[in-house]
Structures are given as C-alpha cells and as structure tokens.
Amino acid sequence: MNYRNEYSRHLGRNMEYKIYGHRGKPVLVFPTSEGRFYQYEDSGMIHALRDFIEAGKIQLWAVDSIDSETFFSKSWDKLARIRRHEQYFNYLNDELIPSILRTSKENNNGVEQQLLVTGCSMGAYHAANFYFRYPWFIDSVIAMSGVYSTDYFFGDYRPTEIYLNSPVDYLRNNKDPYYDDRFLKSRLIFCCGHGAYEELAITETTRLKEVMNDKGIRGWFDFWGSDANHDWDWWQKQIYYFMGKIVG
C-alpha cells in the first residue's frame, strides 16, 4: 500500500488517495457517501480483493470524495454545489487518471491498459456517471447498490449542470455515435440486492437498465436475493465475484 497527498489545481487543495498492488489492471475506487480514501480498506474490500492484488491481476487506487461540498452539502445553492462537483470530475479527468495510467504502464512493462471504475452506493453513482461522461479512459464498470439519477439529491431541478450528472436522463437523449461505440466496447456491470435498505438501489438500477436496453447499450444487471443487504459484507462478496469475471 502507498499513500499519496497531492495538490489539485482544479480543486485548489490537496487530495489524498491510496494505491494497492504492484501491477495488473488499474482500478479506480470511489467511496460511499462522504467517504474518505481509506474507507475501502477499512471496510474490508481490500481484504476481499487480496487474491487479485497479490497475484498482480489488479492495481487499485482508492480516491477521496468531496461529497460534503457537493451532493451532501447543506448549502441552498444547488448550482454552486454541482459546479464544485464538476471541479472534482476535472481533477479526476485531467490530473489523477493520467497519473494512474502512466503508473500502470510503467508497472506493466509498457503495456497500456484502460481503467476499471467501481464503487458501492454513492461510489456506484460516481463510477457510472464518470464512465458515461468520460468513457475514453475506461473499459469496465462494476457498480453496486447505486443510484443513477440526481433525483435523490436535487429533486426535479434540472438545469444543464445537474442534467449532465443524471445518467438516466442524459443517456436517454444521447445521439453521439462516439459514445455509443465506446459503450459497446465496454464491460458494464450493475448489481444490487433485494435485502434491507436496497429499495432505492432497486428502483434506480431498474431505471438504468430500461434506458440502456432502449438505447441498445449492453450491460449485465444482476439483482441478488432478499438476503443481500445494502452493506459491506455483501459488497465484499459481490466485488470478488464480479472482479473474477473481468480479470479471472
């Protein structure tokens, strides 16, 4: 494990993250609501993935969130909140991910690879939203127990800035063939359970499935049983299962 603390010009502050592993497919992990970069390890997810990490099949970057300044901010100014979120995405797109891909290339004997992005709950939203907007760096998504619209955060308020962060809305209206081509070449996995506290995830995952089916975007939607709750013990099982389908 390696710890990093680096200044972001887009955010105007330092951002922390952790790196796990020495080579393999680069994986970017988003934390849950207002989570920190160490949450994934503290919640047992690194342990769940240890076989893949130790075998050199994946190298994982656990990034910090700024959710308390954006989606979960108490500020009345919704546009200011979403614009701060755009700065976060610019940090990822322009600063962190190019660094990840350079490091990955060095650690994999010069072989360039694309990212797998993943997360649970709010992290699933960030992973899916980032992929659908910036698919050129990414070829795989594992999103678990997520929401895929901005309804939960902003209700029916849909100025352009918020609309462009609501996947079920902007995907429905997408007519750009470049994005369609990228989506067809990617492995997209969306999962939730039918257990405790998964009601919203079920609704939102079903909405995303309907939109993707209508647009001809292939995805694997896996709805687990009534014992699969909105919690880490189930996300540990799910990430191990789905990671095995992607990296073997």
Stockholm file with secondary structure:
# STOCKHOLM 1.0

chainA/1-248         MNYRNEYSRHLGRNMEYKIYGHRGKPVLVFPTSEGRFYQYEDSGMIHALRDFIEAGKIQLWAVDSIDSETFFSKSWDKLARIRRHEQYFNYLNDELIPSILRTSKENNNGVEQQLLVTGCSMGAYHAANFYFRYPWFIDSVIAMSGVYSTDYFFGDYRPTEIYLNSPVDYLRNNKDPYYDDRFLKSRLIFCCGHGAYEELAITETTRLKEVMNDKGIRGWFDFWGSDANHDWDWWQKQIYYFMGKIVG
#=GR chainA/1-248 SS CEEEEEEETTTTEEEEEEEECSSSEEEEEECSTTCCTTHHHHTTHHHHTHHHHHTTSEEEEEECCCGGGTTTCCCSCHHHHHHHHHHHHHIIIIIIHHHHHHHHHHHTTTCCCCEEEEEETHHHHHHHHHHHHCGGGEEEEEEESCCCSSHHHHTTCCCHHHHTTCHHHHHHTCCCHHHHHHHHTSEEEEEECSSTTCHHHHHHHHHHHHHHHHHTCCCEEEECCTTCCSSHHHHHHHHHHHHHHHHC
#=GC SS_cons         CEEEEEEETTTTEEEEEEEECSSSEEEEEECSTTCCTTHHHHTTHHHHTHHHHHTTSEEEEEECCCGGGTTTCCCSCHHHHHHHHHHHHHIIIIIIHHHHHHHHHHHTTTCCCCEEEEEETHHHHHHHHHHHHCGGGEEEEEEESCCCSSHHHHTTCCCHHHHTTCHHHHHHTCCCHHHHHHHHTSEEEEEECSSTTCHHHHHHHHHHHHHHHHHTCCCEEEECCTTCCSSHHHHHHHHHHHHHHHHC
//
